[in-house]
Amino acid sequence: MLTVSASAISAQSLSFGPSMNMFGTSGLIDMPSAESQPDAEFSTTISSFAGSVRGTFTFQVTPRLSGTFRYTKIDNWVFDNETYDRSFDFQYRLLDETEFRPALAIGLRDFMGTGIYSGQYIVATKNITPKLKVTGGVGWGRFSNSDDIQVYREGNLGGKPSIDDWFSGPAGFFGGVEWQTPVKGLRAKVEYSSDKYAIENTLDRDENFPNRRSEITFDRKSPLNFGLEYSRNSSYSVGLYYMYGSEVGLRFTTSLNPKTGGRGIRDSAPLPITPRARPVDRSTDWQSVDNINAKGRKQLNTLLNKEGLVVESLALSANRAELRVRNERYITTAQAYGRAARAMAFVMPDSVDTFVITPVEQGLPVASMTINRDQLEKFENDPNGIVKSARAFDLSDARKLPSIGELDPELYPDFTWSLAPYVSIKVFDSDDPFAITGGLRLRGDLDISPGFSISGSISKKLIKNDFEPSPSESNLPAVRTDIGQYNRQGDPSLDRLTADYLFKLSPAVYGRVSAGYLEKMYGGVSAEVLYKPVEQNWGLGAEINYVKQRDFDMRLGFRDYSVVTGHVSGYLDMNNGFALQLDAGRYLAGDVGATFSIDRTFDNGWKVGAYATLTDVPAEDFGEGSFDKGVRMEIPLSWAIGTSSKKTVNNTLTSLTRDGGARLNVENRLYPIVKDYHTNAVSGSWGRFWR
């Protein structure tokens, strides 16, 4: 192993790290390089030159693969005075750099947008000395050094890869040099660009590019670019460039890494685990005490409430204690199991040898962990206790509540409410880069019995800059593009009001029925079933809904449109932080197809993913974007505040709001509720059991 890695280590010693270019990806100035950012790095770049402003988000999906979403504003564009454009990139590093071989990468720029920046390339980068590296590559499309750029046509719907055009036609060569100056953090770059900016640099082209503007976007006088970049640390960098003999470019990049960033979790110290007396001294006389389950439950609640856990029930016998508990704090469920086990060891009589801990989520018992108390005491101070306990403690499908167990009578029914400000932000639409709405939201939840609840929310706007999608030009029912009507007329609005029942059909089969105003645009009935054994890394589900479109004022009335939708879903945890999901079925507009999703989840709860939906709606009927797709991110609040919390901040960047491939938004879908307590999720963060 050491022999195999020697050349890579030698090459790494020469490197002074990758940098970002004006397109927000690893590169020189305008051209790419073959370098990769650190695994899981998330970089945000804002750059500007020649009347264009680019906002770019790049995520290092794996050590070799990066994905990019870009939003660009261009002044004085071909068909309009200004245009907004969205694009996606991928780059894959084929070869690592060694002592004698450069790194080699292949990339696609703007492969699913309107094609304004579309191009493909193969590029190599080599560190010559610890302070000097060179890059060279060959490219097609925008990189072809050609005036004949077939990348944009008026009326192009975009969003659909033009695979037949990839790596074909004229080719161009690009390259450059990067030097780490003696000034710490300051590097200089010189680049030969193969992008002629032919569209921006010409008025009269051909019948596809009629003269619809009075002046060119900018005058490209030279293929050479020069730049200086400064970075004090890995969190940010700035760049100043002289580009194409006529323009000044600016770039700012900030980066964070879910694997290494954040403030760290500073929870209170866990309860100690004290070894018990010898087995011969473990009396069971305590069983004669009246209401022993209620008293034990009260003692546990006193301890666990401080830990963000709520005891639902306790079944206590001479040698066994079975606890059902709600986790209201820990996003890492292994830590919830561990805190509950410590409290049981602190409270339970010495004769109790076995603990069974069953987490309950929204009334659903989702799994059961069986712990031998002797082993718990033994592993507490064992240097290899983490590994040994992971093998010894058994995680299984949730056990039934023993006959001697009883629910805490004070838990049900329970009503909670909150009044809090809210902000809704929509960014990167084709016509408007930013829309924000804010106000107050009143929410109420009535838990009637385990799994049965009524909940809803009402919102009142105080800030009004509502998102208004482009009008639909398709023949599909306006199942989502009418959202602007709801935003304008729904104030105040009944966002949601539903009755939900979550239940178990068997140890590994879960069910849900929801009825009412399911989301801001639809009301009706929704039913779901999920098969998900605890020990399996996969699950199967099915959902069916009958819904009607709500009135635009978002109160109690309905419009005429109704539809039956439903999906069969498959879930796969790939055991390496990546998870796949496939949903196939019928969507709100009556179209039939499937949605494929991929997400990467980190130990601290960060999640980054992407999805794409393809249905039987032709691209010309779907409209701009051709099909539904997007990227999404989920950031745990605990990562930012430094203390455990289950709350998260979610954001999804969609290509466009269109009617094809639109799915009903239903709360309490089953798979997200149960998966975090099952084997894959718990074992992946098992070290936190002892935190």
C-alpha positions as CSV (number, residue, x, y, z in Angstrom):
1,M,0.0,0.0,0.0
2,L,2.8,2.4,0.9
3,T,4.6,1.6,-2.4
4,V,1.4,2.3,-4.5
5,S,0.9,5.7,-2.8
6,A,4.5,6.9,-3.0
7,S,4.2,8.7,-6.3
8,A,0.9,10.3,-5.4
9,I,2.4,11.5,-2.1
10,S,5.4,12.9,-3.9
11,A,3.2,14.8,-6.4
12,Q,1.0,16.1,-3.6
13,S,4.0,17.6,-1.9
14,L,4.5,19.8,-5.0
15,S,1.0,21.2,-5.0
16,F,-0.1,24.6,-3.7
17,G,-3.7,23.7,-4.0
18,P,-6.5,24.3,-6.5
19,S,-8.1,27.7,-7.2
20,M,-11.3,28.9,-8.7
21,N,-12.0,30.6,-12.0
22,M,-14.6,33.1,-13.2
23,F,-17.1,30.3,-13.8
24,G,-16.9,29.2,-10.2
25,T,-15.1,25.9,-10.9
26,S,-11.5,24.7,-10.4
27,G,-9.5,26.5,-13.1
28,L,-7.3,29.3,-14.3
29,I,-9.1,32.6,-15.2
30,D,-11.9,31.7,-17.7
31,M,-10.6,28.2,-18.5
32,P,-10.9,25.0,-16.4
33,S,-8.1,23.0,-14.8
34,A,-7.9,19.3,-14.0
35,E,-7.8,19.9,-10.2
36,S,-10.5,19.0,-7.7
37,Q,-11.5,20.9,-4.6
38,P,-11.4,18.9,-1.3
39,D,-14.1,16.2,-1.0
40,A,-17.5,17.7,0.0
41,E,-16.3,21.3,-0.5
42,F,-19.1,23.7,-1.2
43,S,-18.1,26.9,-3.0
44,T,-20.1,30.0,-3.8
45,T,-18.6,32.3,-6.4
46,I,-19.7,35.7,-7.6
47,S,-17.9,37.1,-10.6
48,S,-18.3,39.9,-13.1
49,F,-16.9,41.1,-16.3
50,A,-18.1,42.7,-19.6
51,G,-21.6,43.4,-18.3
52,S,-22.2,39.9,-17.1
53,V,-22.6,38.8,-13.4
54,R,-22.4,35.1,-12.5
55,G,-23.5,33.4,-9.3
56,T,-22.1,29.9,-9.1
57,F,-22.5,27.1,-6.6
58,T,-20.1,24.2,-6.9
59,F,-20.1,21.0,-4.8
60,Q,-17.4,18.4,-4.7
61,V,-19.7,15.4,-4.9
62,T,-16.9,12.8,-4.5
63,P,-13.2,13.2,-4.5
64,R,-13.2,13.0,-8.3
65,L,-16.7,14.4,-9.3
66,S,-17.9,18.0,-9.0
67,G,-21.3,19.4,-9.9
68,T,-22.1,23.1,-10.5
69,F,-25.2,25.2,-10.7
70,R,-24.8,28.7,-12.3
71,Y,-27.1,31.7,-12.6
72,T,-25.9,34.4,-15.0
73,K,-27.2,37.9,-15.8
74,I,-25.9,39.2,-19.1
75,D,-26.4,42.8,-20.3
76,N,-26.9,43.6,-24.0
77,W,-27.5,40.0,-25.0
78,V,-28.5,38.9,-28.5
79,F,-32.2,38.8,-28.2
80,D,-32.9,41.1,-25.2
81,N,-31.3,44.1,-23.5
82,E,-30.5,41.7,-20.7
83,T,-31.1,38.0,-20.0
84,Y,-31.0,35.6,-17.1
85,D,-29.6,32.1,-17.7
86,R,-29.3,29.0,-15.6
87,S,-26.7,26.3,-16.4
88,F,-25.3,23.1,-14.9
89,D,-21.7,21.7,-15.2
90,F,-20.0,18.4,-14.3
91,Q,-16.3,17.6,-14.1
92,Y,-14.7,14.2,-13.4
93,R,-11.0,13.7,-12.7
94,L,-9.9,10.6,-14.6
95,L,-6.3,10.5,-13.4
96,D,-4.6,11.7,-10.3
97,E,-1.4,13.6,-10.6
98,T,1.8,11.7,-9.9
99,E,5.4,12.6,-9.9
100,F,5.7,12.1,-13.7
101,R,2.0,12.4,-14.8
102,P,-0.4,15.3,-14.8
103,A,-3.9,15.1,-13.4
104,L,-6.4,14.6,-16.2
105,A,-10.1,15.6,-16.1
106,I,-13.1,15.6,-18.5
107,G,-15.8,18.2,-18.2
108,L,-19.2,19.4,-19.5
109,R,-20.1,23.1,-19.1
110,D,-23.7,24.2,-19.4
111,F,-24.8,20.8,-20.5
112,M,-28.4,21.2,-19.4
113,G,-29.1,24.9,-19.8
114,T,-30.1,27.0,-22.9
115,G,-26.6,26.4,-24.1
116,I,-25.2,30.0,-23.9
117,Y,-22.0,28.7,-22.4
118,S,-22.1,25.1,-23.6
119,G,-18.8,23.3,-24.1
120,Q,-16.9,20.2,-23.4
121,Y,-13.2,19.7,-22.6
122,I,-10.4,17.4,-21.6
123,V,-7.7,19.1,-19.5
124,A,-4.5,18.2,-17.8
125,T,-2.7,20.0,-14.9
126,K,0.8,19.4,-13.6
127,N,2.7,21.0,-10.7
128,I,6.2,21.7,-12.0
129,T,7.6,23.0,-8.8
130,P,6.1,23.7,-5.3
131,K,5.2,27.2,-6.6
132,L,4.5,26.7,-10.3
133,K,1.8,24.7,-12.2
134,V,0.8,24.5,-15.8
135,T,-2.6,23.6,-17.4
136,G,-3.4,22.6,-20.9
137,G,-6.5,21.3,-22.6
138,V,-8.6,20.8,-25.7
139,G,-12.2,21.8,-25.9
140,W,-15.3,21.9,-28.1
141,G,-18.3,24.2,-28.3
142,R,-17.4,27.4,-26.4
143,F,-13.8,26.1,-26.0
144,S,-13.3,25.5,-29.8
145,N,-11.6,28.9,-30.7
146,S,-14.2,29.1,-33.5
147,D,-16.6,31.7,-34.8
148,D,-19.1,28.9,-35.6
149,I,-20.5,28.4,-32.1
150,Q,-23.7,26.3,-32.4
151,V,-24.7,26.9,-28.7
152,Y,-27.7,29.2,-28.7
153,R,-30.8,29.6,-30.8
154,E,-33.9,31.8,-30.1
155,G,-36.7,29.6,-28.9
156,N,-34.4,27.0,-27.5
157,L,-36.2,25.5,-24.5
158,G,-33.0,24.5,-22.8
159,G,-32.7,22.0,-20.0
160,K,-32.1,19.0,-22.3
161,P,-28.6,17.7,-23.0
162,S,-27.6,17.8,-26.7
163,I,-25.5,14.7,-26.4
164,D,-25.1,14.3,-30.2
165,D,-23.1,17.6,-30.3
166,W,-20.8,16.7,-27.4
167,F,-17.0,16.5,-28.2
168,S,-17.7,17.1,-31.9
169,G,-17.1,19.8,-34.5
170,P,-14.2,22.3,-34.4
171,A,-11.7,21.9,-31.4
172,G,-9.6,24.5,-29.7
173,F,-6.6,24.5,-27.4
174,F,-6.3,26.4,-24.2
175,G,-3.8,26.6,-21.4
176,G,-2.0,28.7,-18.8
177,V,0.4,29.0,-15.9
178,E,-0.2,29.6,-12.2
179,W,2.5,30.9,-9.9
180,Q,2.5,31.1,-6.1
181,T,4.3,34.4,-5.4
182,P,6.6,35.0,-2.5
183,V,3.7,37.0,-0.8
184,K,1.8,34.5,1.3
185,G,-1.7,33.8,-0.2
186,L,-1.0,35.7,-3.4
187,R,-0.8,33.9,-6.8
188,A,-0.5,35.1,-10.3
189,K,-2.1,33.6,-13.5
190,V,-1.6,33.9,-17.2
191,E,-4.0,32.2,-19.5
192,Y,-4.6,31.6,-23.2
193,S,-8.4,31.3,-23.7
194,S,-10.0,29.3,-26.5
195,D,-13.4,31.0,-26.0
196,K,-13.7,33.7,-28.7
197,Y,-17.0,35.0,-27.2
198,A,-18.2,35.0,-30.8
199,I,-21.8,35.6,-29.9
200,E,-21.0,38.6,-27.6
201,N,-18.4,40.0,-30.0
202,T,-20.4,40.2,-33.2
203,L,-23.5,42.0,-34.4
204,D,-24.4,40.4,-37.7
205,R,-23.9,36.6,-37.7
206,D,-26.5,34.7,-39.8
207,E,-30.2,34.1,-40.0
208,N,-30.2,32.5,-36.6
209,F,-28.6,35.6,-35.0
210,P,-30.3,38.6,-36.5
211,N,-29.1,42.0,-35.5
212,R,-31.3,42.9,-32.6
213,R,-28.9,45.1,-30.6
214,S,-27.1,48.3,-31.3
215,E,-23.7,47.3,-30.0
216,I,-21.7,44.2,-29.1
217,T,-21.5,42.9,-25.6
218,F,-17.8,43.5,-25.4
219,D,-14.7,43.8,-27.7
220,R,-12.5,40.7,-27.5
221,K,-9.1,42.1,-28.6
222,S,-6.8,39.3,-27.3
223,P,-7.0,35.6,-26.2
224,L,-4.7,36.3,-23.3
225,N,-5.9,36.9,-19.7
226,F,-3.9,38.0,-16.7
227,G,-4.8,37.8,-13.0
228,L,-3.8,38.1,-9.4
229,E,-5.6,36.2,-6.7
230,Y,-5.4,36.4,-2.9
231,S,-6.5,33.9,-0.3
232,R,-5.7,34.2,3.4
233,N,-7.2,30.8,4.2
234,S,-9.3,28.1,2.6
235,S,-12.6,29.9,3.4
236,Y,-12.4,32.7,0.8
237,S,-10.5,34.0,-2.1
238,V,-10.6,37.1,-4.4
239,G,-9.4,37.7,-7.9
240,L,-8.7,40.7,-10.1
241,Y,-8.1,40.1,-13.8
242,Y,-7.4,41.9,-17.1
243,M,-9.3,39.9,-19.7
244,Y,-9.3,39.7,-23.5
245,G,-7.4,42.9,-23.9
246,S,-10.3,45.1,-23.0
247,E,-12.1,44.1,-19.8
248,V,-11.5,44.0,-16.1
249,G,-12.9,41.0,-14.2
250,L,-13.6,40.5,-10.5
251,R,-14.2,37.3,-8.6
252,F,-15.0,36.5,-5.0
253,T,-15.3,32.9,-3.7
254,T,-16.3,31.6,-0.3
255,S,-16.0,27.9,0.6
256,L,-17.1,25.7,3.4
257,N,-16.9,22.0,4.0
258,P,-19.6,20.0,5.9
259,K,-17.0,17.4,6.8
260,T,-14.7,19.9,8.6
261,G,-16.6,23.1,9.2
262,G,-19.1,24.2,11.8
263,R,-18.7,25.1,15.4
264,G,-18.7,21.5,16.8
265,I,-21.3,20.2,19.2
266,R,-21.0,21.2,22.8
267,D,-23.7,19.3,24.6
268,S,-23.8,18.8,28.4
269,A,-21.8,15.9,29.7
270,P,-23.6,12.5,29.6
271,L,-24.6,10.7,32.8
272,P,-21.9,8.3,34.1
273,I,-22.4,4.6,33.9
274,T,-21.6,3.1,37.3
275,P,-21.0,-0.7,37.6
276,R,-23.5,-2.5,39.7
277,A,-23.0,-4.7,42.8
278,R,-22.1,-8.4,42.4
279,P,-24.9,-10.5,40.9
280,V,-25.5,-12.2,44.2
281,D,-26.5,-8.8,45.7
282,R,-28.9,-7.8,43.0
283,S,-32.2,-8.0,44.9
284,T,-35.6,-8.0,43.2
285,D,-37.6,-7.0,46.3
286,W,-38.3,-3.7,44.6
287,Q,-41.0,-5.4,42.5
288,S,-43.4,-5.3,45.4
289,V,-43.5,-1.5,45.3
290,D,-46.9,-0.1,44.1
291,N,-47.0,1.6,40.7
292,I,-43.4,0.7,40.0
293,N,-43.8,1.4,36.3
294,A,-45.2,4.9,36.9
295,K,-42.5,5.7,39.4
296,G,-39.7,4.5,37.2
297,R,-41.2,6.4,34.3
298,K,-41.2,9.6,36.4
299,Q,-37.6,9.1,37.5
300,L,-36.5,8.6,33.9
301,N,-38.4,11.6,32.7
302,T,-36.7,13.8,35.2
303,L,-33.4,12.9,33.8
304,L,-34.3,12.5,30.1
305,N,-36.2,15.8,29.8
306,K,-32.9,17.6,30.4
307,E,-31.5,15.6,27.5
308,G,-34.3,16.6,25.1
309,L,-35.9,13.1,25.4
310,V,-39.5,12.4,26.5
311,V,-40.6,9.1,28.0
312,E,-43.7,7.7,26.5
313,S,-43.9,4.4,28.4
314,L,-41.9,2.1,30.6
315,A,-42.4,-1.7,31.1
316,L,-40.3,-2.9,34.0
317,S,-39.9,-6.5,35.1
318,A,-37.3,-8.2,37.4
319,N,-34.6,-8.5,34.7
320,R,-35.8,-6.4,31.9
321,A,-36.8,-2.7,31.2
322,E,-38.4,-1.6,28.0
323,L,-38.5,2.1,27.3
324,R,-40.4,4.0,24.6
325,V,-39.0,7.5,24.2
326,R,-39.3,10.5,21.9
327,N,-36.2,12.2,20.6
328,E,-36.7,15.9,20.4
329,R,-33.1,17.1,20.2
330,Y,-30.5,14.8,18.5
331,I,-30.2,14.8,14.8
332,T,-27.7,12.0,15.2
333,T,-30.0,9.2,16.5
334,A,-27.1,7.1,17.9
335,Q,-26.6,9.8,20.5
336,A,-30.3,9.6,21.5
337,Y,-30.0,5.9,22.0
338,G,-26.9,6.4,24.1
339,R,-28.4,9.1,26.3
340,A,-31.4,7.0,27.0
341,A,-29.2,4.0,27.8
342,R,-27.2,6.0,30.3
343,A,-30.3,7.3,32.1
344,M,-31.7,3.7,32.3
345,A,-28.4,2.6,33.8
346,F,-28.6,5.4,36.3
347,V,-32.2,4.7,37.4
348,M,-33.0,1.0,36.9
349,P,-32.7,-1.4,39.8
350,D,-29.5,-3.6,39.8
351,S,-31.4,-6.7,38.9
352,V,-32.4,-5.3,35.5
353,D,-29.9,-6.9,33.1
354,T,-31.5,-6.0,29.7
355,F,-32.6,-2.6,28.3
356,V,-34.8,-2.3,25.3
357,I,-35.0,1.3,23.9
358,T,-37.7,2.0,21.3
359,P,-37.7,5.5,19.8
360,V,-41.1,6.9,18.9
361,E,-41.4,9.4,16.0
362,Q,-44.8,11.0,15.6
363,G,-46.5,8.2,17.4
364,L,-44.7,5.5,15.4
365,P,-42.3,3.0,17.1
366,V,-39.6,2.9,14.5
367,A,-36.9,0.5,15.9
368,S,-35.8,-1.3,19.1
369,M,-32.3,-1.5,20.5
370,T,-31.5,-4.3,23.0
371,I,-28.6,-3.6,25.3
372,N,-27.0,-6.0,27.7
373,R,-26.3,-3.9,30.8
374,D,-23.2,-5.8,31.8
375,Q,-21.7,-5.0,28.4
376,L,-22.8,-1.4,28.7
377,E,-20.9,-1.1,31.9
378,K,-17.9,-2.9,30.5
379,F,-17.6,-0.9,27.3
380,E,-17.9,2.5,29.0
381,N,-14.2,2.8,29.7
382,D,-12.9,0.3,27.1
383,P,-10.6,1.9,24.5
384,N,-12.3,-0.3,21.9
385,G,-15.7,0.2,23.4
386,I,-17.1,1.9,20.3
387,V,-16.3,-1.0,18.0
388,K,-17.3,-3.7,20.6
389,S,-20.6,-2.1,21.5
390,A,-21.6,-1.7,17.8
391,R,-21.2,-5.4,17.4
392,A,-22.9,-6.4,20.7
393,F,-26.0,-4.2,20.9
394,D,-28.9,-5.5,18.8
395,L,-31.0,-3.2,16.6
396,S,-34.3,-4.7,15.3
397,D,-37.8,-3.9,14.2
398,A,-39.7,-2.2,16.9
399,R,-41.1,-4.5,19.6
400,K,-44.7,-4.4,20.7
401,L,-45.4,-2.6,23.9
402,P,-45.4,-5.3,26.7
403,S,-48.7,-5.9,28.5
404,I,-47.3,-4.5,31.7
405,G,-46.3,-1.2,30.0
406,E,-48.5,1.8,29.8
407,L,-48.4,5.2,28.2
408,D,-47.8,8.3,30.2
409,P,-51.4,9.5,30.7
410,E,-50.2,13.1,30.6
411,L,-48.9,12.9,27.0
412,Y,-52.3,12.6,25.2
413,P,-54.1,14.6,24.2
414,D,-51.6,17.4,23.9
415,F,-52.0,20.8,22.2
416,T,-49.1,23.0,21.2
417,W,-49.0,26.2,19.2
418,S,-46.5,28.8,18.1
419,L,-46.5,32.2,16.5
420,A,-43.2,33.0,14.7
421,P,-41.9,35.1,11.8
422,Y,-41.2,33.4,8.5
423,V,-39.3,34.2,5.4
424,S,-39.8,32.6,2.0
425,I,-37.1,33.2,-0.6
426,K,-37.2,32.3,-4.3
427,V,-34.0,32.8,-6.3
428,F,-32.7,32.3,-9.8
429,D,-35.9,32.4,-11.9
430,S,-35.5,33.1,-15.6
431,D,-37.1,36.5,-15.3
432,D,-36.3,37.6,-11.8
433,P,-33.2,36.6,-9.8
434,F,-34.7,37.2,-6.4
435,A,-38.2,37.3,-4.7
436,I,-38.8,37.4,-1.0
437,T,-42.0,37.1,1.1
438,G,-42.1,37.3,4.9
439,G,-44.6,37.7,7.7
440,L,-46.0,35.9,10.7
441,R,-47.1,32.2,10.8
442,L,-49.5,30.7,13.4
443,R,-49.1,27.0,13.8
444,G,-51.1,24.6,16.0
445,D,-50.7,20.8,16.7
446,L,-53.1,18.6,18.5
447,D,-51.8,15.1,19.3
448,I,-54.9,13.1,20.2
449,S,-53.3,9.7,20.6
450,P,-50.1,7.9,19.4
451,G,-49.9,8.5,15.6
452,F,-53.2,10.5,15.4
453,S,-53.0,14.3,15.1
454,I,-54.6,17.4,13.7
455,S,-52.3,20.2,12.7
456,G,-52.3,23.3,10.6
457,S,-50.9,26.8,10.0
458,I,-52.1,30.2,8.9
459,S,-49.8,32.9,7.5
460,K,-50.1,36.7,7.2
461,K,-47.7,38.6,4.9
462,L,-45.8,41.6,6.1
463,I,-43.3,41.7,3.2
464,K,-44.7,41.3,-0.2
465,N,-42.4,40.6,-3.2
466,D,-44.0,37.4,-4.4
467,F,-42.6,35.0,-6.8
468,E,-44.4,35.1,-10.1
469,P,-43.3,32.3,-12.6
470,S,-43.3,32.8,-16.3
471,P,-46.7,32.2,-17.8
472,S,-47.3,28.7,-19.0
473,E,-47.4,28.2,-22.7
474,S,-48.1,24.5,-22.6
475,N,-51.3,22.5,-23.0
476,L,-51.0,21.0,-19.5
477,P,-53.3,22.0,-16.7
478,A,-51.9,24.9,-14.7
479,V,-51.1,22.7,-11.7
480,R,-48.1,24.8,-10.5
481,T,-47.7,27.8,-12.8
482,D,-50.8,29.4,-11.1
483,I,-48.7,29.8,-7.9
484,G,-48.5,33.5,-8.6
485,Q,-52.3,33.8,-8.2
486,Y,-52.1,32.1,-4.8
487,N,-49.2,34.4,-3.7
488,R,-51.2,37.5,-4.7
489,Q,-54.7,36.5,-3.4
490,G,-53.8,34.3,-0.4
491,D,-53.3,36.8,2.3
492,P,-54.0,35.8,5.0
493,S,-53.7,32.2,3.9
494,L,-54.6,28.8,5.4
495,D,-51.3,27.0,4.5
496,R,-52.3,23.6,5.7
497,L,-54.9,21.9,7.9
498,T,-54.9,18.1,8.0
499,A,-55.8,15.1,10.1
500,D,-53.0,12.5,10.0
501,Y,-52.9,9.0,11.2
502,L,-49.6,7.1,11.3
503,F,-49.6,3.4,12.2
504,K,-47.9,0.0,11.9
505,L,-49.3,-2.8,9.8
506,S,-46.5,-5.2,10.9
507,P,-43.1,-4.9,12.4
508,A,-41.6,-3.7,9.1
509,V,-44.6,-2.1,7.4
510,Y,-45.7,1.4,8.2
511,G,-48.9,3.3,7.1
512,R,-50.1,6.8,6.8
513,V,-53.5,8.4,6.0
514,S,-53.9,12.2,5.7
515,A,-56.9,14.2,4.9
516,G,-57.7,17.9,4.6
517,Y,-55.9,20.9,3.1
518,L,-52.7,19.1,2.3
519,E,-50.7,22.0,1.0
520,K,-51.2,25.6,-0.2
521,M,-52.5,24.6,-3.6
522,Y,-54.3,21.3,-3.0
523,G,-56.6,19.5,-0.6
524,G,-57.9,16.0,-0.4
525,V,-56.9,12.6,0.8
526,S,-53.5,10.9,0.8
527,A,-52.6,7.3,1.8
528,E,-49.2,5.7,2.0
529,V,-47.6,2.4,2.9
530,L,-43.9,1.7,3.5
531,Y,-42.0,-1.6,3.8
532,K,-38.6,-0.9,5.6
533,P,-37.0,-3.6,7.7
534,V,-34.6,-2.1,10.2
535,E,-31.5,-4.1,9.1
536,Q,-32.0,-3.6,5.4
537,N,-30.5,-0.7,3.4
538,W,-33.5,-0.5,1.1
539,G,-37.2,0.2,1.4
540,L,-40.3,0.1,-0.8
541,G,-43.3,2.4,-0.6
542,A,-46.5,3.3,-2.4
543,E,-48.7,6.4,-2.2
544,I,-52.0,7.3,-3.7
545,N,-53.8,10.7,-3.5
546,Y,-57.1,12.2,-4.6
547,V,-56.9,16.0,-4.6
548,K,-58.7,19.1,-5.8
549,Q,-57.1,22.4,-6.6
550,R,-57.8,25.0,-3.9
551,D,-59.2,28.5,-4.5
552,F,-56.6,31.2,-5.1
553,D,-57.4,32.9,-1.8
554,M,-56.1,29.8,0.0
555,R,-59.1,29.6,2.4
556,L,-61.7,26.9,2.4
557,G,-62.9,26.7,-1.2
558,F,-61.9,24.6,-4.1
559,R,-61.6,25.0,-7.9
560,D,-62.9,22.6,-10.5
561,Y,-59.7,20.7,-11.2
562,S,-59.2,17.4,-9.5
563,V,-56.8,14.5,-10.1
564,V,-55.7,11.1,-8.8
565,T,-52.0,10.9,-8.3
566,G,-49.7,8.2,-6.9
567,H,-46.3,6.8,-6.9
568,V,-44.4,3.6,-6.2
569,S,-41.1,4.4,-4.5
570,G,-37.8,2.6,-4.0
571,Y,-35.2,3.7,-1.5
572,L,-31.6,2.6,-1.4
573,D,-28.9,3.6,1.1
574,M,-25.5,2.9,-0.5
575,N,-23.6,2.6,2.8
576,N,-21.2,5.4,1.9
577,G,-23.3,8.5,2.7
578,F,-25.1,8.4,-0.6
579,A,-28.8,7.5,-1.0
580,L,-30.9,6.9,-4.1
581,Q,-34.6,7.3,-4.5
582,L,-36.8,6.4,-7.5
583,D,-40.5,7.5,-7.5
584,A,-42.5,6.3,-10.5
585,G,-46.2,7.1,-11.1
586,R,-48.7,9.8,-12.0
587,Y,-48.2,13.5,-11.3
588,L,-50.6,16.4,-10.7
589,A,-51.0,17.3,-14.4
590,G,-52.0,13.7,-15.2
591,D,-48.6,13.0,-16.8
592,V,-46.8,9.7,-16.0
593,G,-43.1,9.2,-15.4
594,A,-40.5,9.0,-12.7
595,T,-38.3,11.1,-10.5
596,F,-34.7,10.0,-9.7
597,S,-33.0,11.6,-6.7
598,I,-29.5,11.3,-5.2
599,D,-28.5,12.7,-1.9
600,R,-25.3,12.7,0.1
601,T,-25.6,12.9,3.9
602,F,-22.8,13.7,6.2
603,D,-22.3,12.6,9.8
604,N,-23.2,16.1,11.1
605,G,-26.6,16.1,9.3
606,W,-25.7,18.1,6.3
607,K,-27.4,16.9,3.1
608,V,-26.8,17.9,-0.5
609,G,-28.7,16.3,-3.4
610,A,-30.1,16.6,-6.9
611,Y,-33.2,15.3,-8.7
612,A,-34.6,15.0,-12.2
613,T,-38.2,14.1,-13.3
614,L,-39.0,12.7,-16.7
615,T,-42.6,12.1,-17.8
616,D,-44.5,11.5,-21.0
617,V,-44.9,15.3,-21.5
618,P,-42.9,16.3,-24.6
619,A,-40.3,19.0,-24.1
620,E,-42.3,21.5,-26.3
621,D,-45.4,21.0,-24.1
622,F,-43.4,21.2,-20.9
623,G,-42.0,24.6,-21.9
624,E,-38.6,26.2,-21.1
625,G,-36.4,23.8,-19.1
626,S,-37.7,20.7,-21.0
627,F,-38.2,18.7,-17.8
628,D,-38.2,19.3,-14.0
629,K,-34.8,19.2,-12.2
630,G,-33.1,20.8,-9.4
631,V,-30.5,20.7,-6.6
632,R,-31.3,20.8,-2.9
633,M,-29.5,21.4,0.4
634,E,-30.4,20.7,4.1
635,I,-28.3,22.3,6.8
636,P,-28.7,21.2,10.4
637,L,-29.1,24.1,12.9
638,S,-26.8,22.3,15.3
639,W,-23.9,22.7,12.8
640,A,-24.3,26.5,13.1
641,I,-25.2,27.0,16.8
642,G,-22.9,24.3,18.3
643,T,-25.6,22.5,20.4
644,S,-27.8,19.6,19.4
645,S,-31.0,20.3,17.6
646,K,-33.2,18.4,15.1
647,K,-34.1,21.6,13.3
648,T,-32.8,22.1,9.8
649,V,-32.8,24.9,7.1
650,N,-33.8,23.6,3.7
651,N,-33.5,25.1,0.3
652,T,-34.2,23.7,-3.2
653,L,-33.0,25.4,-6.4
654,T,-35.3,24.3,-9.2
655,S,-34.7,24.9,-12.9
656,L,-38.1,26.5,-13.4
657,T,-41.6,26.3,-12.1
658,R,-43.6,24.3,-14.7
659,D,-46.6,22.0,-14.7
660,G,-45.0,18.8,-15.9
661,G,-43.6,16.4,-13.4
662,A,-45.2,18.3,-10.5
663,R,-45.8,16.2,-7.3
664,L,-48.1,16.8,-4.4
665,N,-46.4,18.3,-1.3
666,V,-47.4,16.1,1.6
667,E,-46.0,16.3,5.2
668,N,-45.2,13.3,7.2
669,R,-44.1,11.0,4.4
670,L,-42.9,7.8,6.1
671,Y,-39.4,7.1,4.9
672,P,-37.8,10.3,6.3
673,I,-39.5,9.6,9.6
674,V,-38.2,6.1,10.1
675,K,-34.8,5.8,8.3
676,D,-32.6,7.6,10.7
677,Y,-33.3,5.1,13.5
678,H,-32.4,2.1,11.4
679,T,-29.1,0.1,11.1
680,N,-27.4,2.1,8.3
681,A,-28.0,5.5,9.8
682,V,-27.2,4.5,13.4
683,S,-24.0,2.5,12.5
684,G,-22.7,5.3,10.4
685,S,-22.5,7.6,13.4
686,W,-22.2,5.0,16.2
687,G,-19.4,6.9,17.9
688,R,-21.9,9.4,19.1
689,F,-23.7,6.7,21.2
690,W,-21.1,7.4,23.9
691,R,-21.3,11.2,23.6
